[in-house]
Amino acid sequence: MLHIINKSPLTNGSLDSCLRVAQPGDVLLIEDAVYAATTGNAFEGKIREAMGRFKIYVLQPDIDARGFNGRVIEGVIPVDYSGFVELTTTNKNCQSWL
Amino acid sequence: MSEIKKFMFVNRKAPHGTIYALESLEVVLITAAFDQDVSLVFLDDGVYQLKKGQQTKGIETKNFSPAYRALEGYDIEKLYVEKESLEARGLSEDDLLVDVTVLGRSEMGELMDQQDVVLSF
């Protein structure tokens, strides 16, 4: 399953809940959730730990908009909008954690 | 003209996921026109509003971050950032696009206490 998160990890529990509950699969961070994938963020340890169970993707245009180009945690996979669409088609279903 | 009041704008939201940051900036600029004593505070994800290098072309929204550099021209020079908020996000003053005063949480609390009006975004 593809899990889509759009909230910052430091002000909302969506990503935490997803990583706690979800079965191994793909996680795509978009909008304010992309901060979770940036180096030095207090959530970095949890992302690194989750990378053992999930493939973590990040939407590059949202990284660029927030000024974090070049500061994405190594191993997190950047995708563009067509990569986003591809993830929704290669997974059998998806869940948006609002 | 009535007496000058101390206005504080408390910004706690990241810049592009919601409209709060842009709305705050609009109100700040309006307030500047009334010659009040204006302070801007950036806490929690609000510190992301001041991140250098924001490029919004890919998400097709207005990049309003350069406007923070224009605040000086409106005599808004009191910008405060909480130290703990920066640290939790792996940021330092060098990552910010304007000069700010970095305060610890207790100094920030004292500053809030001195205000006549506090507006939260």
Backbone of each chain as ProteinMPNN parsed JSONL, in Angstrom:
{"seq_chain_A": "MLHIINKSPLTNGSLDSCLRVAQPGDVLLIEDAVYAATTGNAFEGKIREAMGRFKIYVLQPDIDARGFNGRVIEGVIPVDYSGFVELTTTNKNCQSWL", "coords_chain_A": {"N_chain_A": [[0.835, -1.203, 0.0], [0.37, 2.302, -0.657], [1.248, 4.917, 1.413], [0.278, 8.17, 2.111], [1.433, 11.212, 3.322], [0.82, 14.475, 4.574], [1.385, 16.346, 6.528], [3.363, 18.32, 8.8], [5.787, 16.676, 10.82], [6.355, 17.582, 13.346], [4.301, 19.023, 14.373], [2.015, 17.625, 14.199], [0.4, 14.449, 14.452], [0.186, 12.601, 12.351], [2.189, 11.311, 10.681], [3.656, 9.908, 12.562], [1.636, 8.164, 13.526], [1.06, 6.717, 11.212], [3.54, 5.42, 10.722], [3.623, 3.86, 12.956], [1.481, 2.115, 12.762], [1.202, 1.092, 10.145], [1.652, -1.589, 7.773], [4.665, -2.897, 6.286], [5.686, -1.063, 3.378], [5.162, 1.463, 0.884], [5.913, 4.864, 1.599], [4.915, 8.107, 1.045], [5.986, 11.365, 1.291], [4.52, 14.476, 1.277], [3.797, 18.018, 0.659], [3.688, 19.774, 3.774], [4.741, 17.601, 5.11], [7.172, 16.963, 4.072], [9.203, 18.102, 5.514], [9.894, 16.231, 7.403], [11.733, 14.608, 6.22], [14.115, 15.947, 6.17], [17.523, 16.774, 6.898], [18.752, 16.899, 10.239], [16.369, 17.534, 11.412], [14.206, 16.993, 14.205], [12.798, 14.696, 13.846], [14.312, 13.032, 12.353], [15.654, 10.669, 13.246], [13.546, 8.858, 13.547], [12.671, 8.593, 10.933], [14.911, 7.425, 9.747], [14.914, 5.012, 11.101], [12.494, 3.976, 10.242], [13.068, 3.496, 7.612], [13.996, 0.941, 7.377], [11.761, -0.621, 7.188], [10.018, 0.565, 5.425], [9.79, 1.978, 2.106], [10.79, 5.184, 1.665], [9.522, 8.014, 0.189], [9.84, 11.32, -1.237], [8.265, 14.325, -2.211], [9.727, 16.181, -4.592], [9.208, 18.883, -5.661], [7.907, 20.032, -3.461], [9.906, 20.012, -1.549], [11.716, 21.806, -2.719], [10.169, 24.161, -2.697], [10.17, 24.761, -0.052], [12.734, 25.397, 0.534], [14.663, 23.425, 1.012], [16.264, 21.997, -0.739], [18.841, 19.732, -1.394], [19.136, 19.051, 1.212], [17.984, 16.664, 1.976], [17.433, 13.627, 3.707], [19.754, 10.992, 3.318], [18.986, 8.235, 1.292], [16.279, 8.565, 1.294], [13.859, 8.736, -1.218], [13.635, 10.944, -3.874], [10.81, 12.151, -5.708], [9.085, 13.32, -8.669], [6.064, 14.953, -9.917], [5.077, 13.101, -11.795], [6.27, 10.827, -10.89], [4.926, 10.536, -8.484], [2.349, 9.93, -9.421], [2.933, 7.498, -10.625], [3.572, 5.943, -8.392], [1.058, 5.689, -7.261], [-0.092, 4.032, -9.075], [1.459, 1.725, -9.156], [1.132, 0.643, -6.674], [-1.338, -1.364, -4.979], [-3.347, -0.098, -3.659], [-4.077, 3.078, -1.959], [-3.506, 5.222, 0.893], [-4.43, 8.187, 2.396], [-3.141, 9.96, 5.012], [-4.661, 12.131, 6.84]], "CA_chain_A": [[0.0, 0.0, 0.0], [1.054, 3.598, -0.622], [0.774, 5.819, 2.467], [0.591, 9.558, 1.752], [1.377, 12.095, 4.496], [1.006, 15.872, 4.157], [1.498, 17.249, 7.687], [4.664, 18.379, 9.47], [5.846, 15.68, 11.9], [6.584, 18.2, 14.653], [3.094, 19.697, 14.875], [0.862, 16.771, 13.916], [0.77, 13.058, 14.692], [-0.145, 11.704, 11.233], [3.294, 10.469, 10.249], [3.904, 9.003, 13.689], [0.592, 7.138, 13.529], [1.267, 5.879, 10.029], [4.716, 4.562, 10.903], [3.341, 2.947, 14.059], [0.412, 1.169, 12.446], [1.194, 0.541, 8.786], [2.469, -2.724, 7.35], [5.723, -2.436, 5.369], [5.228, -0.656, 2.053], [5.685, 2.747, 0.433], [5.433, 6.076, 2.268], [5.239, 9.304, 0.27], [5.85, 12.606, 2.055], [4.217, 15.63, 0.418], [3.473, 19.27, 1.356], [4.478, 20.033, 4.988], [5.377, 16.373, 5.608], [8.54, 16.811, 3.548], [10.164, 18.503, 6.546], [10.303, 15.024, 8.134], [12.828, 13.96, 5.489], [15.261, 16.859, 6.08], [18.573, 16.466, 7.883], [18.787, 17.73, 11.441], [15.035, 17.624, 12.013], [14.067, 16.123, 15.372], [12.152, 13.456, 13.419], [15.242, 12.305, 11.48], [15.909, 9.323, 13.763], [12.381, 8.011, 13.273], [12.669, 8.314, 9.491], [15.985, 6.451, 9.491], [14.466, 3.735, 11.642], [11.394, 3.508, 9.39], [13.589, 3.105, 6.302], [14.161, -0.502, 7.378], [10.478, -1.286, 6.906], [9.291, 1.261, 4.352], [10.489, 2.828, 1.146], [10.31, 6.544, 1.923], [9.63, 8.918, -0.964], [9.537, 12.707, -0.919], [7.912, 15.056, -3.43], [10.794, 17.173, -4.756], [8.748, 20.276, -5.751], [7.587, 20.527, -2.115], [11.208, 20.266, -0.911], [12.238, 23.038, -3.317], [9.35, 25.296, -2.258], [10.467, 25.056, 1.348], [14.142, 25.782, 0.677], [15.466, 22.319, 1.539], [16.973, 21.262, -1.777], [20.195, 19.379, -0.94], [19.149, 18.681, 2.635], [17.115, 15.503, 2.195], [18.132, 12.501, 4.322], [20.226, 10.012, 2.347], [18.173, 7.021, 1.275], [14.911, 8.967, 0.966], [13.847, 8.798, -2.685], [12.856, 12.071, -4.387], [10.002, 11.911, -6.912], [8.357, 14.477, -9.185], [4.627, 14.664, -9.962], [4.788, 11.87, -12.539], [6.661, 9.754, -9.98], [3.793, 10.438, -7.555], [1.28, 9.191, -10.12], [3.404, 6.131, -10.811], [3.432, 5.24, -7.103], [-0.358, 5.352, -7.046], [-0.496, 2.96, -9.991], [2.191, 0.486, -8.876], [0.573, 0.072, -5.452], [-2.703, -1.823, -5.261], [-4.243, 0.957, -3.144], [-3.337, 4.073, -1.19], [-4.19, 5.811, 2.044], [-3.955, 9.523, 2.782], [-3.265, 10.177, 6.462], [-4.888, 13.578, 6.974]], "C_chain_A": [[0.872, 1.256, 0.0], [0.423, 4.467, 0.468], [1.222, 7.231, 2.13], [0.385, 10.439, 2.984], [1.603, 13.528, 4.024], [1.141, 16.863, 5.325], [2.912, 17.203, 8.294], [4.695, 17.424, 10.66], [5.96, 16.303, 13.28], [5.349, 18.918, 15.193], [1.84, 18.84, 14.693], [1.302, 15.313, 14.013], [0.563, 12.087, 13.536], [0.984, 10.761, 10.841], [3.657, 9.446, 11.327], [2.911, 7.843, 13.684], [0.775, 6.168, 12.378], [2.408, 4.9, 10.26], [4.488, 3.538, 12.015], [2.448, 1.796, 13.615], [0.637, 0.403, 11.133], [2.077, -0.694, 8.633], [3.537, -2.199, 6.388], [5.187, -2.141, 3.965], [5.872, 0.667, 1.677], [5.066, 3.9, 1.235], [5.875, 7.268, 1.431], [4.957, 10.545, 1.111], [5.624, 13.763, 1.086], [3.901, 16.847, 1.294], [4.316, 19.409, 2.64], [5.117, 18.778, 5.578], [6.812, 16.232, 5.121], [9.591, 17.237, 4.568], [10.694, 17.292, 7.322], [11.537, 14.39, 7.511], [14.059, 14.846, 5.381], [16.249, 16.592, 7.21], [18.521, 17.436, 9.058], [17.436, 17.918, 12.1], [14.932, 16.622, 13.16], [13.435, 14.776, 15.012], [13.112, 12.554, 12.63], [15.474, 10.858, 11.934], [14.782, 8.359, 13.44], [12.287, 7.651, 11.792], [13.722, 7.25, 9.177], [15.582, 5.061, 9.972], [13.376, 3.128, 10.738], [11.892, 3.011, 8.033], [13.899, 1.607, 6.226], [12.899, -1.249, 6.965], [9.747, -0.694, 5.696], [10.27, 1.831, 3.336], [9.924, 4.225, 1.355], [10.58, 7.413, 0.696], [9.284, 10.338, -0.518], [9.266, 13.455, -2.226], [8.856, 16.252, -3.595], [10.284, 18.624, -4.904], [8.386, 20.87, -4.386], [8.851, 20.784, -1.284], [11.767, 21.609, -1.411], [11.498, 24.266, -2.786], [9.736, 25.731, -0.854], [11.952, 25.363, 1.6], [15.045, 24.683, 1.199], [16.125, 21.454, 0.459], [18.399, 20.992, -1.303], [20.257, 18.99, 0.523], [18.174, 17.551, 2.955], [17.964, 14.348, 2.727], [18.497, 11.469, 3.257], [19.389, 8.737, 2.44], [16.695, 7.309, 1.058], [14.894, 9.251, -0.54], [13.011, 9.985, -3.17], [12.052, 11.667, -5.631], [9.393, 13.235, -7.378], [6.879, 14.088, -9.308], [4.309, 13.379, -10.726], [5.213, 10.65, -11.716], [5.586, 9.486, -8.94], [2.681, 9.584, -8.19], [1.666, 7.72, -10.282], [3.251, 5.313, -9.526], [1.979, 4.831, -6.852], [-0.804, 4.215, -7.956], [0.22, 1.64, -9.69], [1.745, -0.155, -7.56], [-0.876, -0.322, -5.699], [-3.74, -0.858, -4.688], [-3.417, 1.988, -2.384], [-4.202, 4.664, -0.082], [-3.577, 7.168, 2.339], [-4.218, 9.736, 4.268], [-3.435, 11.67, 6.704], [-4.743, 14.045, 8.413]], "O_chain_A": [[1.96, 1.276, 0.575], [-0.781, 4.721, 0.45], [2.406, 7.469, 1.889], [-0.677, 10.425, 3.606], [2.464, 13.78, 3.181], [1.025, 18.073, 5.132], [3.562, 16.157, 8.29], [3.734, 17.364, 11.428], [5.694, 15.639, 14.282], [5.346, 19.372, 16.337], [0.732, 19.282, 14.998], [2.443, 14.982, 13.692], [0.74, 10.881, 13.706], [0.771, 9.558, 10.687], [3.928, 8.281, 11.037], [3.299, 6.682, 13.82], [0.66, 4.954, 12.546], [2.266, 3.7, 10.026], [5.097, 2.469, 12.009], [2.63, 0.653, 14.033], [0.305, -0.778, 11.027], [3.115, -0.818, 9.285], [3.337, -1.168, 5.746], [4.348, -2.872, 3.439], [6.991, 0.963, 2.097], [3.866, 3.912, 1.511], [7.06, 7.425, 1.14], [3.839, 10.75, 1.582], [6.432, 14.001, 0.188], [3.757, 16.727, 2.51], [5.526, 19.188, 2.603], [5.959, 18.886, 6.469], [7.587, 15.465, 5.692], [10.737, 16.792, 4.503], [11.811, 17.324, 7.837], [12.303, 13.712, 8.196], [14.96, 14.552, 4.596], [15.865, 16.234, 8.323], [18.279, 18.631, 8.89], [17.359, 18.407, 13.227], [15.503, 15.534, 13.094], [13.525, 13.822, 15.786], [12.752, 11.43, 12.279], [15.49, 9.939, 11.116], [15.016, 7.198, 13.103], [11.875, 6.547, 11.438], [13.46, 6.301, 8.439], [15.878, 4.058, 9.322], [13.351, 1.92, 10.506], [11.228, 2.207, 7.379], [14.047, 1.063, 5.132], [12.964, -2.368, 6.456], [8.961, -1.373, 5.035], [11.421, 2.128, 3.656], [8.716, 4.431, 1.236], [11.714, 7.527, 0.231], [8.542, 10.539, 0.443], [9.954, 13.243, -3.224], [8.789, 17.215, -2.831], [10.882, 19.525, -4.315], [8.539, 22.073, -4.175], [8.865, 21.663, -0.423], [12.228, 22.435, -0.622], [12.114, 25.283, -2.467], [9.646, 26.908, -0.506], [12.366, 25.562, 2.742], [16.094, 24.973, 1.775], [16.499, 20.31, 0.72], [19.091, 21.909, -0.861], [21.324, 18.636, 1.024], [17.614, 17.485, 4.049], [19.078, 14.119, 2.256], [17.679, 11.114, 2.409], [19.122, 8.231, 3.53], [15.936, 6.415, 0.682], [15.786, 9.913, -1.07], [11.809, 10.036, -2.91], [12.546, 10.939, -6.493], [9.209, 14.156, -6.582], [6.484, 13.014, -8.855], [3.389, 12.648, -10.359], [4.611, 9.581, -11.818], [5.36, 8.338, -8.557], [2.156, 8.654, -7.576], [0.844, 6.822, -10.101], [2.854, 4.148, -9.561], [1.709, 3.764, -6.301], [-1.771, 3.515, -7.657], [-0.329, 0.565, -9.932], [1.952, -1.35, -7.348], [-1.565, 0.291, -6.515], [-4.872, -0.8, -5.168], [-2.216, 1.808, -2.184], [-5.432, 4.613, -0.115], [-2.364, 7.292, 2.511], [-5.36, 9.697, 4.724], [-2.446, 12.399, 6.767], [-4.902, 15.232, 8.696]]}, "seq_chain_B": "MSEIKKFMFVNRKAPHGTIYALESLEVVLITAAFDQDVSLVFLDDGVYQLKKGQQTKGIETKNFSPAYRALEGYDIEKLYVEKESLEARGLSEDDLLVDVTVLGRSEMGELMDQQDVVLSF", "coords_chain_B": {"N_chain_B": [[-3.52, 61.331, 16.654], [-3.782, 58.28, 18.343], [-2.336, 56.713, 21.289], [0.715, 54.792, 20.955], [0.698, 51.325, 20.582], [1.932, 48.141, 21.728], [2.308, 45.662, 19.498], [2.264, 42.21, 18.895], [3.033, 39.646, 16.624], [2.515, 36.297, 16.395], [3.954, 33.663, 14.86], [3.386, 30.419, 13.941], [3.152, 28.469, 12.034], [4.129, 26.407, 9.249], [5.28, 27.616, 6.003], [3.98, 26.979, 3.361], [2.041, 24.967, 3.349], [-0.34, 25.721, 4.508], [-2.485, 28.672, 4.588], [-1.866, 30.454, 6.543], [0.704, 31.701, 7.09], [1.144, 33.511, 4.974], [-1.141, 35.122, 5.264], [-0.643, 36.256, 7.773], [1.605, 37.804, 7.204], [0.455, 39.685, 5.479], [-1.266, 41.063, 7.241], [0.59, 42.076, 9.028], [1.927, 43.926, 7.42], [-0.115, 45.743, 6.965], [-0.545, 46.665, 9.565], [1.831, 47.995, 9.956], [1.443, 50.334, 8.616], [0.116, 51.902, 10.398], [1.801, 52.996, 12.235], [2.567, 51.561, 14.624], [4.082, 49.81, 17.448], [5.634, 47.147, 16.403], [6.237, 43.694, 16.75], [7.608, 40.672, 15.489], [7.237, 37.236, 15.912], [8.685, 34.04, 15.632], [7.924, 30.778, 15.966], [8.051, 27.233, 16.684], [6.952, 25.391, 13.804], [6.783, 27.75, 12.47], [9.261, 28.954, 12.147], [10.197, 27.998, 9.769], [9.185, 29.695, 7.871], [11.06, 31.628, 7.414], [13.127, 30.43, 6.089], [15.951, 30.293, 4.0], [16.239, 30.259, 0.371], [13.813, 29.353, -0.757], [11.906, 27.993, -3.341], [9.265, 28.236, -5.256], [8.276, 27.59, -7.735], [7.804, 24.998, -8.738], [5.538, 24.14, -7.299], [3.727, 25.886, -8.042], [2.816, 28.219, -6.657], [2.645, 31.472, -5.07], [5.781, 32.814, -4.281], [6.331, 34.11, -1.376], [8.397, 34.572, 0.324], [10.574, 36.444, -0.132], [9.443, 38.798, 0.75], [9.793, 39.049, 3.477], [12.263, 40.15, 3.692], [11.74, 42.693, 2.963], [10.491, 43.911, 5.044], [11.977, 45.538, 6.724], [12.029, 47.937, 5.364], [9.568, 48.901, 5.973], [9.822, 49.773, 8.473], [9.693, 47.664, 10.268], [11.443, 46.002, 12.355], [11.833, 44.335, 14.442], [12.359, 41.219, 14.851], [11.922, 38.046, 16.09], [13.182, 34.856, 16.953], [12.619, 31.626, 18.186], [15.048, 29.82, 19.934], [14.98, 27.061, 20.58], [13.12, 26.076, 18.761], [14.422, 26.411, 16.317], [16.585, 24.654, 16.674], [15.346, 22.135, 16.893], [14.731, 21.692, 14.325], [17.016, 21.454, 12.921], [18.18, 23.821, 12.114], [20.022, 26.93, 11.738], [20.91, 30.368, 12.499], [22.162, 31.146, 10.149], [20.72, 29.902, 8.18], [18.567, 31.467, 7.72], [16.662, 34.026, 6.009], [16.649, 36.659, 6.792], [17.935, 39.084, 9.176], [17.706, 38.198, 12.54], [16.645, 38.203, 16.006], [17.674, 35.811, 18.22], [16.013, 34.062, 20.678], [15.813, 32.407, 23.847], [13.421, 30.088, 25.292], [12.364, 31.137, 27.707], [13.005, 33.854, 27.671], [11.537, 34.544, 25.477], [8.967, 34.16, 26.407], [8.842, 36.177, 28.324], [8.977, 38.437, 26.714], [6.573, 38.223, 25.317], [4.84, 38.688, 27.363], [5.03, 41.376, 27.746], [3.501, 42.652, 25.891], [0.842, 44.661, 24.396], [-1.064, 43.835, 22.581], [-1.59, 40.658, 21.204], [-1.352, 38.75, 18.351], [-2.165, 35.733, 16.827], [-0.944, 33.368, 14.531]], "CA_chain_B": [[-3.131, 59.913, 16.69], [-3.825, 57.717, 19.692], [-1.029, 56.24, 21.759], [1.289, 53.636, 20.281], [0.594, 50.061, 21.324], [2.879, 47.082, 21.371], [1.667, 44.549, 18.799], [3.117, 41.061, 18.584], [2.483, 38.617, 15.737], [3.14, 35.012, 16.705], [3.838, 32.786, 13.681], [3.731, 29.05, 14.343], [2.832, 27.526, 10.96], [5.026, 26.329, 8.098], [4.827, 28.604, 5.035], [3.24, 26.705, 2.126], [0.989, 23.961, 3.504], [-1.577, 26.425, 4.846], [-2.446, 30.08, 4.188], [-1.617, 31.285, 7.73], [1.928, 32.508, 7.027], [0.912, 34.618, 4.038], [-2.14, 36.018, 5.874], [0.04, 36.982, 8.832], [2.455, 38.801, 6.558], [-0.43, 40.751, 4.975], [-1.744, 41.856, 8.378], [1.759, 42.784, 9.553], [2.185, 45.081, 6.562], [-1.19, 46.709, 7.235], [-0.282, 47.248, 10.877], [2.977, 48.901, 9.823], [0.957, 51.619, 8.116], [-0.49, 52.66, 11.496], [2.859, 53.444, 13.149], [2.541, 50.905, 15.932], [5.306, 49.097, 17.825], [5.335, 45.789, 15.926], [7.231, 42.616, 16.869], [7.239, 39.393, 14.867], [7.84, 36.098, 16.584], [8.613, 32.796, 14.869], [8.0, 29.644, 16.89], [7.663, 25.938, 16.111], [7.149, 25.345, 12.354], [6.833, 29.125, 11.964], [10.638, 29.325, 11.769], [10.385, 27.618, 8.367], [8.806, 30.825, 7.007], [12.243, 32.449, 7.161], [14.179, 29.603, 5.478], [16.512, 30.758, 2.727], [16.257, 29.384, -0.803], [12.511, 28.798, -1.128], [11.644, 28.087, -4.791], [7.904, 27.683, -5.319], [7.853, 27.395, -9.124], [7.306, 23.635, -8.91], [4.205, 23.929, -6.712], [2.882, 26.899, -8.688], [2.221, 29.195, -5.733], [3.446, 32.688, -4.929], [6.882, 32.759, -3.312], [6.266, 35.367, -0.625], [9.5, 34.673, 1.289], [11.378, 37.668, -0.234], [8.77, 39.912, 1.426], [10.329, 39.217, 4.837], [13.419, 41.046, 3.599], [11.244, 44.048, 2.733], [9.876, 44.423, 6.274], [12.83, 46.613, 7.222], [11.604, 49.153, 4.69], [8.332, 49.366, 6.612], [10.216, 49.995, 9.87], [9.465, 46.492, 11.118], [12.811, 45.491, 12.536], [11.893, 43.447, 15.609], [12.045, 39.828, 14.479], [12.444, 37.155, 17.122], [13.045, 33.432, 16.64], [12.927, 30.824, 19.371], [16.226, 28.974, 19.772], [14.614, 25.646, 20.638], [12.419, 25.733, 17.517], [15.457, 26.264, 15.282], [17.39, 23.453, 16.93], [14.554, 20.926, 16.618], [14.593, 21.571, 12.868], [18.355, 21.408, 12.331], [18.449, 25.11, 11.475], [20.758, 27.948, 12.484], [20.641, 31.72, 11.981], [22.669, 31.231, 8.78], [19.715, 29.366, 7.253], [17.435, 32.385, 7.634], [16.86, 35.042, 4.976], [16.719, 37.995, 7.396], [18.57, 39.139, 10.494], [16.715, 38.039, 13.62], [17.165, 38.013, 17.356], [17.326, 34.467, 18.694], [15.716, 34.074, 22.11], [15.431, 31.155, 24.487], [11.977, 30.049, 25.55], [11.918, 31.98, 28.817], [13.06, 35.248, 27.213], [10.406, 34.703, 24.559], [7.779, 34.293, 27.255], [8.861, 37.507, 28.939], [8.667, 39.402, 25.656], [5.126, 38.119, 25.072], [4.158, 39.245, 28.526], [5.124, 42.843, 27.725], [2.731, 43.193, 24.771], [-0.549, 45.111, 24.573], [-1.912, 43.027, 21.701], [-0.887, 39.518, 20.602], [-2.139, 38.105, 17.303], [-1.564, 34.429, 16.614], [-1.183, 32.765, 13.215]], "C_chain_B": [[-3.149, 59.419, 18.124], [-2.463, 57.126, 20.047], [-0.584, 54.963, 21.031], [1.188, 52.402, 21.173], [1.636, 49.068, 20.833], [2.118, 45.894, 20.797], [2.679, 43.429, 18.582], [2.369, 40.072, 17.69], [3.237, 37.319, 15.985], [2.884, 34.043, 15.551], [4.307, 31.377, 14.027], [3.491, 28.016, 13.249], [3.887, 27.559, 9.851], [4.426, 27.129, 6.933], [3.879, 28.178, 3.911], [2.076, 25.726, 2.265], [-0.362, 24.555, 3.862], [-1.402, 27.899, 4.484], [-2.026, 31.008, 5.338], [-0.414, 32.229, 7.587], [1.737, 33.728, 6.13], [-0.076, 35.631, 4.625], [-1.509, 36.872, 6.972], [0.862, 38.127, 8.253], [1.618, 39.985, 6.05], [-0.871, 41.663, 6.124], [-0.608, 42.674, 8.99], [2.011, 44.052, 8.74], [1.119, 46.158, 6.745], [-0.919, 47.437, 8.545], [0.846, 48.278, 10.81], [2.534, 50.296, 9.387], [0.38, 52.492, 9.235], [0.521, 53.081, 12.575], [2.757, 52.866, 14.548], [3.896, 50.248, 16.208], [5.092, 47.612, 17.526], [6.518, 44.836, 16.151], [6.696, 41.38, 16.16], [7.99, 38.272, 15.574], [7.647, 34.855, 15.719], [8.927, 31.632, 15.802], [7.629, 28.366, 16.151], [7.898, 25.926, 14.597], [7.154, 26.74, 11.72], [8.236, 29.547, 11.545], [10.929, 28.98, 10.304], [10.008, 28.752, 7.408], [10.035, 31.614, 6.571], [13.38, 31.681, 6.493], [14.626, 30.218, 4.153], [16.216, 29.769, 1.596], [14.928, 28.769, -1.194], [12.238, 29.068, -2.617], [10.291, 27.433, -5.068], [7.407, 27.424, -6.742], [7.18, 26.03, -9.312], [5.936, 23.378, -8.316], [3.224, 25.018, -7.164], [2.105, 27.762, -7.704], [3.152, 30.396, -5.659], [4.573, 32.445, -3.916], [6.918, 34.096, -2.576], [7.454, 35.547, 0.312], [10.372, 35.93, 1.112], [10.758, 38.859, 0.505], [9.274, 40.113, 2.861], [11.539, 40.155, 4.836], [12.988, 42.498, 3.413], [10.679, 44.683, 4.005], [10.64, 45.612, 6.852], [12.412, 47.965, 6.637], [10.31, 49.741, 5.236], [8.571, 49.629, 8.106], [9.797, 48.866, 10.81], [10.802, 45.771, 11.255], [12.939, 44.552, 13.72], [11.408, 42.051, 15.227], [12.718, 38.897, 15.482], [12.17, 35.696, 16.751], [13.414, 32.639, 17.889], [14.046, 29.831, 19.064], [15.857, 27.497, 19.686], [13.916, 25.196, 19.355], [13.407, 25.536, 16.365], [16.179, 24.938, 15.447], [16.637, 22.169, 16.584], [14.419, 20.667, 15.122], [15.945, 21.572, 12.155], [18.751, 22.71, 11.654], [19.298, 26.002, 12.373], [20.416, 29.305, 11.877], [21.091, 31.865, 10.532], [21.668, 30.721, 7.742], [18.578, 30.356, 6.989], [17.709, 33.542, 6.684], [16.856, 36.47, 5.502], [17.49, 37.92, 8.715], [17.482, 39.058, 11.562], [17.439, 38.051, 14.961], [16.71, 36.65, 17.827], [17.165, 34.514, 20.213], [15.442, 32.666, 22.609], [13.973, 31.221, 24.901], [11.531, 30.983, 26.661], [11.959, 33.459, 28.448], [11.884, 35.551, 26.286], [9.116, 34.92, 25.354], [7.689, 35.661, 27.9], [8.456, 38.573, 27.935], [7.153, 39.407, 25.35], [4.338, 38.822, 26.159], [4.103, 40.766, 28.504], [4.205, 43.479, 26.679], [1.352, 43.717, 25.182], [-1.497, 44.224, 23.78], [-1.071, 41.887, 21.122], [-1.819, 38.852, 19.592], [-1.423, 36.826, 16.879], [-1.953, 33.844, 15.256], [-0.533, 31.396, 13.128]], "O_chain_B": [[-2.598, 60.062, 19.017], [-1.563, 57.052, 19.211], [-1.404, 54.174, 20.562], [1.543, 52.432, 22.351], [2.139, 49.141, 19.711], [1.382, 45.208, 21.506], [3.804, 43.667, 18.144], [1.225, 39.71, 17.963], [4.453, 37.253, 15.805], [1.745, 33.653, 15.297], [5.472, 31.164, 14.362], [3.609, 26.816, 13.498], [4.46, 28.607, 9.556], [3.21, 27.308, 6.869], [3.022, 28.977, 3.533], [1.214, 25.664, 1.388], [-1.404, 23.974, 3.56], [-0.307, 28.327, 4.119], [-1.849, 32.209, 5.132], [-0.504, 33.41, 7.921], [2.123, 34.84, 6.488], [0.119, 36.84, 4.504], [-1.802, 38.062, 7.09], [0.823, 39.257, 8.74], [2.024, 41.14, 6.175], [-0.851, 42.887, 5.994], [-0.808, 43.812, 9.416], [2.274, 45.117, 9.298], [1.421, 47.35, 6.687], [-1.045, 48.658, 8.63], [0.823, 49.292, 11.508], [3.156, 51.3, 9.734], [0.177, 53.69, 9.041], [0.141, 53.47, 13.679], [2.848, 53.591, 15.538], [4.742, 50.145, 15.32], [4.448, 46.904, 18.3], [7.653, 45.143, 15.785], [5.505, 41.075, 16.216], [9.197, 38.346, 15.802], [6.578, 34.646, 15.145], [10.025, 31.517, 16.345], [6.97, 28.411, 15.112], [8.938, 26.402, 14.141], [7.499, 26.881, 10.547], [8.388, 30.408, 10.678], [11.795, 29.59, 9.677], [10.459, 28.77, 6.263], [10.051, 32.2, 5.488], [14.48, 32.213, 6.343], [13.813, 30.606, 3.313], [15.975, 28.587, 1.842], [14.907, 27.758, -1.896], [12.324, 30.203, -3.086], [10.191, 26.207, -5.109], [6.242, 27.077, -6.934], [6.135, 25.919, -9.953], [5.228, 22.483, -8.779], [2.071, 25.066, -6.736], [0.912, 28.01, -7.875], [4.292, 30.349, -6.121], [4.333, 31.93, -2.824], [7.459, 35.083, -3.076], [7.532, 36.55, 1.022], [10.874, 36.45, 2.109], [11.455, 39.815, 0.845], [9.192, 41.218, 3.399], [11.813, 40.85, 5.814], [13.762, 43.421, 3.668], [10.417, 45.886, 4.025], [10.055, 46.553, 7.388], [12.436, 48.991, 7.317], [9.989, 50.906, 5.003], [7.627, 49.697, 8.893], [9.574, 49.088, 12.0], [11.221, 45.028, 10.367], [14.02, 44.027, 13.984], [10.215, 41.75, 15.274], [13.93, 38.959, 15.69], [11.079, 35.349, 16.297], [14.398, 32.943, 18.562], [13.999, 29.104, 18.072], [16.359, 26.772, 18.828], [14.101, 24.062, 18.913], [13.257, 24.627, 15.548], [16.362, 24.192, 14.485], [17.22, 21.228, 16.046], [14.044, 19.574, 14.7], [16.008, 21.679, 10.93], [19.562, 22.71, 10.728], [19.3, 25.857, 13.596], [19.718, 29.383, 10.865], [20.485, 32.613, 9.765], [21.76, 31.067, 6.564], [17.726, 30.112, 6.135], [18.848, 33.993, 6.561], [17.042, 37.406, 4.726], [17.672, 36.847, 9.289], [16.472, 39.759, 11.495], [18.662, 37.927, 15.038], [15.516, 36.354, 17.838], [18.064, 34.947, 20.935], [14.903, 31.833, 21.88], [13.359, 32.288, 24.866], [10.448, 31.563, 26.584], [11.086, 34.231, 28.843], [11.318, 36.643, 26.302], [8.289, 35.762, 25.004], [6.607, 36.239, 28.013], [7.698, 39.491, 28.25], [6.549, 40.462, 25.153], [3.315, 39.459, 25.908], [3.251, 41.376, 29.15], [4.131, 44.704, 26.584], [0.775, 43.279, 26.177], [-2.591, 43.899, 24.239], [0.025, 42.116, 20.612], [-2.929, 38.442, 19.931], [-0.222, 36.836, 16.608], [-3.126, 33.826, 14.882], [-0.625, 30.733, 12.095]]}, "name": "protein", "num_of_chains": 2, "seq": "MLHIINKSPLTNGSLDSCLRVAQPGDVLLIEDAVYAATTGNAFEGKIREAMGRFKIYVLQPDIDARGFNGRVIEGVIPVDYSGFVELTTTNKNCQSWLMSEIKKFMFVNRKAPHGTIYALESLEVVLITAAFDQDVSLVFLDDGVYQLKKGQQTKGIETKNFSPAYRALEGYDIEKLYVEKESLEARGLSEDDLLVDVTVLGRSEMGELMDQQDVVLSF"}
